[in-house]
Amino acid sequence: MSKNINKIKELEKSNQLLQKNLIDAIWTLDVETMEFDYMTESIEKISGFSSEEYISLPAKDRMTPRSFEKIAAILAEELPNFEKGTKNVRSVEVELIHKNGRLYWAEIKARLYRDSGKSLKIIGITKDITKRKKEEHKKNELIKKLEKALAEKELLLKENKTLRGLLPICSGCKRIRDKNDKWWPLDAYVRKVTDAELTHTICNDCKDVFYED
């Protein structure tokens, strides 16, 4: 048995409160077989499985295929680093399978090590983060709703600006009333509020009326 497992067992034995009240699960996993060597009893509070039940199956059977792919990808990254002497602690969020069949979220923090028999192992901690993920989901949904509401508000503001920008124009003489209730001939108003210079011409409809011949 490796030194790490012995240390965990000694810690559990010397402190029964830890054994009963440990929230997270501590475990070791063989890299070659991807099977658990050891699991603290606290896993039952998280997964519904006893520690003996949990380690009876390979790690891939305790999580969704997508989550196992994430684990495998991280392991592939860390193996070369470990062989070079770098020992990183990696963290990943995965979906695990509860004993009752439901999925739940967990955060796994782990690192590679070699036991006394020179076998390559992983020692890690599993923390149930289902509640946190649900809160994050609610937060993201709220953000989406707020973004939608802001977009709708922006549209309403644009429409309101357009409506406020409508010019009161006399249906008879076609003069335009400004914000001070002064009436302006159309060409004079355009010159007043823009840099445009008006030139006079005649449209085809009016040409037929005024220049019939």
Buried (B, 14 or more C-beta within 10 A) or exposed (E): EBEBBEEBEEBBEEEEEBBEEBEBBBBBBBBEEBBBBBBBBBBBEBBBBBBEBBBEEBBBEBBBEEBBEBBEEBBEEBEEEBEEEEEEEBEBBBBBBBEEEEEBBBBBBBBBBEBEEEBBBBBBBBBBBBEEBEEEEEEEEEEEEEEEEEEEEEEEEEEEEEEEEEEEBEEEEEBBBEEEEEBBEBEEBBBEEEEEEEEEEEEEEEEEEEEEE
